Amino acid sequence: MATVLIVDDSRLARDMVSSVVTSLHPDWTVLVASGGAEALTLVEGRTPHAAILDYNMPGMDGLELAGHLRARFPALPMGFLTANVQESLKKKAEALGCGFIPKPITTDKIRAFLAGAGL
């Protein structure tokens, strides 16, 4: 059984991604946070198997959160859920070992990310 961390400041996006993951794998644990600080608190004492992160969030953005998660979980597969795939962001994300899940959210995109994460 896997644990997937979903972090997005948009309630709609969190609900959509969570719903897709749950429909694909009803026995998995889904941790949902609206921001970076909340996400870091949620993973205290837990080891997620994958993380789906928004890039544009108030406070701690997705890159900063990915850095914290990478320090704690060096092998954690992470994907940025964003429509904002600029070259500078792509380079920074790749340096952290993060992929991209382009918006709009679809079941196929989430399934492909999870499969690429080995889940």
C-alpha contacts under 8 A as a table, 3 or more apart, distances in Angstrom:
res1	aa1	res2	aa2	distance
1	M	27	D	6.52
1	M	28	W	5.37
1	M	29	T	7.51
2	A	28	W	5.12
2	A	29	T	6.26
2	A	48	P	7.32
2	A	49	H	5.87
2	A	119	L	7.59
3	T	28	W	5.84
3	T	29	T	4.59
3	T	30	V	5.75
3	T	31	L	7.22
3	T	47	T	7.45
3	T	48	P	4.86
3	T	49	H	5.33
3	T	50	A	6.93
4	V	28	W	7.57
4	V	29	T	6.36
4	V	30	V	4.99
4	V	31	L	6.11
4	V	48	P	5.61
4	V	49	H	5.85
4	V	50	A	4.99
4	V	51	A	5.63
4	V	52	I	7.61
5	L	30	V	6.06
5	L	31	L	4.74
5	L	32	V	6.04
5	L	33	A	7.78
5	L	39	A	7.67
5	L	48	P	6.29
5	L	49	H	8.00
5	L	50	A	6.31
5	L	51	A	4.52
5	L	52	I	6.18
6	I	14	R	6.63
6	I	17	V	7.41
6	I	18	S	7.17
6	I	30	V	7.28
6	I	31	L	6.09
6	I	32	V	4.88
6	I	33	A	6.28
6	I	51	A	5.87
6	I	52	I	4.88
6	I	53	L	5.99
7	V	14	R	6.85
7	V	32	V	5.96
7	V	33	A	4.79
7	V	34	S	5.61
7	V	35	G	6.02
7	V	36	G	7.19
7	V	39	A	6.67
7	V	51	A	7.79
7	V	52	I	6.33
7	V	53	L	4.84
7	V	54	D	6.07
8	D	11	R	7.22
8	D	13	A	6.65
8	D	14	R	5.76
8	D	33	A	6.64
8	D	34	S	5.09
8	D	35	G	6.20
8	D	53	L	6.19
8	D	54	D	4.89
8	D	57	M	7.03
9	D	14	R	7.68
9	D	33	A	7.82
9	D	34	S	4.48
9	D	35	G	5.82
9	D	54	D	7.45
9	D	57	M	5.83
9	D	58	P	7.68
10	S	13	A	5.27
10	S	14	R	6.26
10	S	34	S	7.16
11	R	14	R	5.10
11	R	15	D	6.03
11	R	34	S	7.44
12	L	15	D	5.15
12	L	16	M	6.06
13	A	16	M	5.07
13	A	17	V	6.11
13	A	105	I	7.79
14	R	17	V	5.40
14	R	18	S	5.92
14	R	32	V	6.92
14	R	33	A	7.91
14	R	34	S	7.80
15	D	18	S	5.13
15	D	19	S	5.90
16	M	19	S	5.12
16	M	20	V	6.24
16	M	105	I	7.41
17	V	20	V	5.12
17	V	21	V	6.19
17	V	105	I	7.17
17	V	110	I	7.53
18	S	21	V	5.22
18	S	22	T	6.03
18	S	30	V	6.75
18	S	32	V	7.55
19	S	22	T	5.12
19	S	23	S	5.99
20	V	23	S	5.10
20	V	24	L	6.16
20	V	106	T	7.96
20	V	107	T	5.86
20	V	110	I	7.26
21	V	24	L	5.19
21	V	25	H	5.94
21	V	26	P	7.61
21	V	30	V	7.71
21	V	110	I	7.30
21	V	111	R	7.89
22	T	25	H	5.07
22	T	26	P	4.64
22	T	27	D	7.59
22	T	28	W	7.00
22	T	30	V	7.52
23	S	26	P	5.76
24	L	111	R	7.62
25	H	28	W	5.66
31	L	42	L	7.12
32	V	39	A	7.45
33	A	36	G	7.52
33	A	38	E	5.70
33	A	39	A	5.21
33	A	42	L	7.68
34	S	38	E	6.77
34	S	39	A	7.52
35	G	38	E	5.52
35	G	39	A	6.19
35	G	57	M	6.76
35	G	58	P	7.57
35	G	59	G	7.78
35	G	60	M	7.09
36	G	39	A	5.01
36	G	40	L	6.25
36	G	59	G	7.72
36	G	60	M	5.45
36	G	61	D	7.05
36	G	62	G	7.32
36	G	65	L	5.51
37	A	40	L	5.24
37	A	41	T	6.37
37	A	60	M	7.28
38	E	41	T	5.12
38	E	42	L	6.20
39	A	42	L	5.02
39	A	43	V	6.44
40	L	43	V	5.42
40	L	44	E	6.62
40	L	69	L	7.67
41	T	44	E	5.41
42	L	46	R	7.75
43	V	46	R	4.87
43	V	47	T	6.47
43	V	48	P	7.11
47	T	73	F	7.48
48	P	51	A	7.04
48	P	76	L	7.29
49	H	76	L	6.17
49	H	77	P	7.05
49	H	119	L	7.94
50	A	76	L	5.78
50	A	77	P	4.92
50	A	78	M	5.85
50	A	114	L	7.47
50	A	117	A	6.89
51	A	76	L	7.30
51	A	77	P	6.36
51	A	78	M	4.70
51	A	79	G	6.40
52	I	78	M	5.82
52	I	79	G	4.97
52	I	80	F	5.94
52	I	81	L	6.44
53	L	62	G	6.06
53	L	66	A	7.96
53	L	78	M	7.22
53	L	79	G	6.11
53	L	80	F	4.83
53	L	81	L	5.73
54	D	57	M	6.74
54	D	61	D	7.80
54	D	62	G	5.64
54	D	80	F	5.53
54	D	81	L	5.01
54	D	82	T	6.07
55	Y	61	D	5.72
55	Y	62	G	4.07
55	Y	63	L	6.55
55	Y	80	F	6.11
55	Y	81	L	6.89
55	Y	82	T	6.24
56	N	61	D	5.72
56	N	62	G	6.48
56	N	82	T	7.81
57	M	60	M	6.54
57	M	61	D	4.94
57	M	62	G	6.79
58	P	61	D	6.41
60	M	64	E	6.01
60	M	65	L	6.40
61	D	64	E	5.52
61	D	65	L	6.33
62	G	65	L	5.01
62	G	66	A	5.93
62	G	80	F	7.44
63	L	66	A	4.97
63	L	67	G	6.23
63	L	92	K	7.66
63	L	93	A	6.84
64	E	67	G	5.11
64	E	68	H	6.51
65	L	68	H	5.15
65	L	69	L	6.18
66	A	69	L	5.01
66	A	70	R	5.89
66	A	78	M	7.54
66	A	96	L	7.17
66	A	98	C	7.91
67	G	70	R	5.09
67	G	71	A	6.24
67	G	96	L	6.80
68	H	71	A	5.23
68	H	72	R	6.48
69	L	72	R	5.15
69	L	73	F	5.73
69	L	74	P	7.68
69	L	76	L	7.70
70	R	73	F	5.03
70	R	74	P	4.84
70	R	75	A	7.36
70	R	76	L	6.76
70	R	96	L	7.21
71	A	74	P	5.91
73	F	76	L	5.40
77	P	97	G	7.70
77	P	98	C	6.95
77	P	117	A	5.57
78	M	97	G	7.41
78	M	98	C	5.01
78	M	99	G	6.34
79	G	98	C	5.35
79	G	99	G	4.52
79	G	100	F	4.90
79	G	101	I	6.05
79	G	113	F	7.34
80	F	98	C	6.97
80	F	99	G	6.19
80	F	100	F	4.67
80	F	101	I	5.74
80	F	102	P	7.83
81	L	100	F	6.12
81	L	101	I	4.72
81	L	102	P	5.78
81	L	103	K	6.32
81	L	105	I	8.00
82	T	85	V	6.89
82	T	100	F	7.32
82	T	101	I	6.62
82	T	102	P	5.39
82	T	103	K	5.43
83	A	102	P	5.58
83	A	103	K	5.06
83	A	104	P	7.50
85	V	89	L	6.38
85	V	90	K	6.26
85	V	102	P	7.96
86	Q	89	L	5.34
86	Q	90	K	6.13
87	E	90	K	4.96
87	E	91	K	6.28
88	S	91	K	5.31
88	S	92	K	6.39
89	L	92	K	5.17
89	L	93	A	5.99
90	K	93	A	5.14
90	K	94	E	6.02
91	K	94	E	5.14
91	K	95	A	6.17
92	K	95	A	5.12
92	K	96	L	6.61
93	A	96	L	5.18
93	A	97	G	6.31
93	A	98	C	5.06
93	A	99	G	6.91
94	E	97	G	4.76
94	E	98	C	5.30
94	E	99	G	6.75
95	A	98	C	7.52
101	I	105	I	7.89
101	I	109	K	6.44
101	I	110	I	7.32
101	I	113	F	7.12
102	P	105	I	7.19
102	P	109	K	7.79
103	K	106	T	7.96
105	I	109	K	6.88
105	I	110	I	7.49
106	T	109	K	5.34
106	T	110	I	6.47
107	T	110	I	5.27
107	T	111	R	5.97
108	D	111	R	5.02
108	D	112	A	5.99
109	K	112	A	5.12
109	K	113	F	6.24
110	I	113	F	5.13
110	I	114	L	6.20
111	R	114	L	5.21
111	R	115	A	6.08
112	A	115	A	5.08
112	A	116	G	6.01
113	F	116	G	5.03
113	F	117	A	6.14
114	L	117	A	4.92
114	L	118	G	6.50
114	L	119	L	5.33
115	A	118	G	5.09
115	A	119	L	5.22
116	G	119	L	7.35
